[in-house]
């Protein structure tokens, strides 16, 4: 953000000390030799990528992980100098820039490796890579011993590509039935053993596995949604080895208040009709900010009390029904704690039939982020 004053009161307040606490608690639960890779893709799950990465590095994280090359470059532009891994496939033209910026990329398959070797032929500097092994997720990665052998032949023919790590991703580590995850882990160990030299970083566990399966820790774990204080699922929430601290609060202020004198429709479509005497307040937040239209009737917190959103949520504004007359400028919390009450991302997710991940990453960039805790 620039130094310009942001006059809109709608903001996401991020406590970076909560991120640090979650990383610190996880590290205490892990073997001493296991590192934490801080996953800050999707702008740090909506919390701010650079700010989240800095908080994690202060607690000893060994690497930041992102999804795309542009996210990696954004971290470098923000002054992050520590190791960065791009988890998704990157286009071949990015490879020389990755070398210049010291960004580690993922080898997603044999054909990509062939193209990369051709692109870097004669290159004196080395591209750092992690090989993705697909053990059951079905997205990217080599899937068999035959593919690994073919990949190794390609890598033997070039000095421009260094395999620094091997990793996989669990598809069901957050579910009650752990059978599939254990099958994936066994397959990963079998395929990883095909490499004649052991890379320095072998990692498999995402947040769910890191919190539930300490035996899967290996050289590093990838701490994503849990780093921000959100359990990957209800199953994981019941099995947490330590309490997670929420890092984000979404808040705004009452912008306008009126008392209804008769039965009157509120918002698009007239889906809510007020009763005479009701106090209706307008909030400067709408679906363009991430307050999805399906959250109509969802509660917000005003003076520690739950009050409902009424009528259709607009692009930039929504209306709530107050228990009494309150002034413009009154603080309102949409996600987080106020007094003894709390509204969670899980509550939103349940109402609109999604997962907390989607809630946090769809809080729009026009919602100013404010940071405290460091």
Secondary structure, 3 states (H helix, E strand, C coil): CCCCCCCCCCEEEEEHHHHHHHHHHHHHHCCCCCEEEEECHHHHHCCCHHHHHHHHHHCCCCEEEECCHHHHHHHHHCCCCCCEEECCCCCHHHHHHHHHHCCEEEECCHHHHHHHHHHCCCCCCCEEEEEEECCCCCCCCECCHHHHHHHHHHHHCCCCEEEEEEECCCCCCCCCCCHHHHHHHHHHHHHHCCCCCCCCEEECCCHHHHHHCHHHCCCEEEECHHHHCCCCCHHHHHCCCCCCCCCEEEEEEEEEEEECCCCCEECHHHCEECCCCCEEEEECCCHHHCCCHHHCCCEEEECCEEEEEECCCCCCCEEEEECCCCCCCCEEEEEEEECCEEECHHHHHHHHCCCHHHHHHCCCCCCEEEEECC
